[in-house]
Amino acid sequence: MTGTDPAECSWSDSYVAASLLTGIAAFGSGIQRVVSSSCKLNAVNVRAAELFDVVFENCALIDVDFSQAVLNRVSFPGSTLEGVHLAKASMTKVDLRDAAGLDLASGYESLRGRPSARRN
């Protein structure tokens, strides 16, 4: 998908593999129970979206804007986040521990929580 405008749409109960999303305006969307595997998101706008039970597995997220979004139970195992915006995002049980790379453009100052014990 390139340059489409699925703003304020709903995505649920999906598995997306080996996809490329560039220049997508998905702000205000509701995304729940979605697994994205081996994907690349470049310049994707998900401002003020609501993400619940979402997994980005082995993905590259480049210049993705999660500002003012609600992220609940979202994880990024094996994924690289470059220039990702989290300004004023509400995050509950967001797991960044297993991300392969983490470079936040904004919102890092509001990250807080308590570290969990790692399981071996």
CORVENMO-V46060 format. One line per field, one symbol per residue. ss: DSSP state (@ for helix, = for strand, . for the rest). phi: phi as a letter, one per 30 degrees, with the letter a starting at -180 (. if undefined). burial: + if it has 16 or more other C-alpha atoms within 10 Angstrom, else -. A space follows every 50 residues. Layout:
ss->???
phi->???
burial->???
//
This chain:
ss->.=.......========..===..=....========..===..=....= =======..===..=....======....======....===..=..... ======.@@@..........
phi->.bidbddhcbbahbbcbhcbcbidccdidcbbhbccbhcbcbhcccehdc cbhcbcchcccchdcceidccbhcbbdicccbidcbehdcbbhdccdcdd abbddajddcdakcdcddcc
burial->------++------------++++++++++++++++++++++++++++++ +++++++++++++++++++++++++++++++++++++++++--+++--+- ++-++++-------------
//
